[in-house]
């Protein structure tokens, strides 16, 4: 019995040593891969951020985070392979879980995809005044899932990105200038001299632009009235104020007791 124990002890010690020589290098390799993964995440994030320096900040941050996650996944797969764990089965389980989550979050993912497209195509930017999905306001922020608007009466509205991307969107400030279209009923007054009078009233207005030039022409004629299209231009930001002030000026001029004399002076 003592002889058998003496023979087993060296064999066990040898097996333990062999196991240590087999396991320890793998553990060291695995720890090394984890350290490399940690440094790799920082390096890839810095490289991605530098490469996407001119990309919109929200989209850039998302892509940086995606690159970090991808680097982490690659590192974990390598870590599991070194330890002898079949990473394919783990990936299959994660993939199945991702598919289930994706099906459950289809609407959210559609908003996410729309957000990426909006940030890439940039049909509007922060500060633009847009109209879409029955709401209008100044763009306050553009997120991955939704966009925030501030309405003219100072109400904050959150709009899902998919609604903005898939529907008709009107950006009233993107081009910098806007044309004001006003219909002016001049009754039976003479057309040419009235047009000259209206242009003389509108063109000196401080908010009306010299270029493009203000125009005024006949819209319709009936036996009792003539309607003119008066079309001055202004900056997009001053559209509401300019429209209001010009309507007031035209209304007061046409209702003035001296309007007939003013028109005759223009002949």
Protein Blocks (a to p, Z undefined) as FASTA:
>chain_A
ZZmmmmmmmmmmmmmmmmmmmmmmmmmmmmmmmmmmmmmmmmmmmmmmmmmmmgcfklmm
mmmmmmmmmmmmmmmmmmmmmnopafklmmmmmmmmmmmmmmmmmmmmmmmmmmmmmmmn
opacehiacdeehiacddfbdcfkbccdddfkopacdddfklmmmmccddfklnopacdd
ddddehjacfklmmmmmmmmmmmpmkbcfbdcdddddfbdcfkbccddddddddfklmmm
mmmmmmmmmmmmmmpmklmmmmmmmZZ
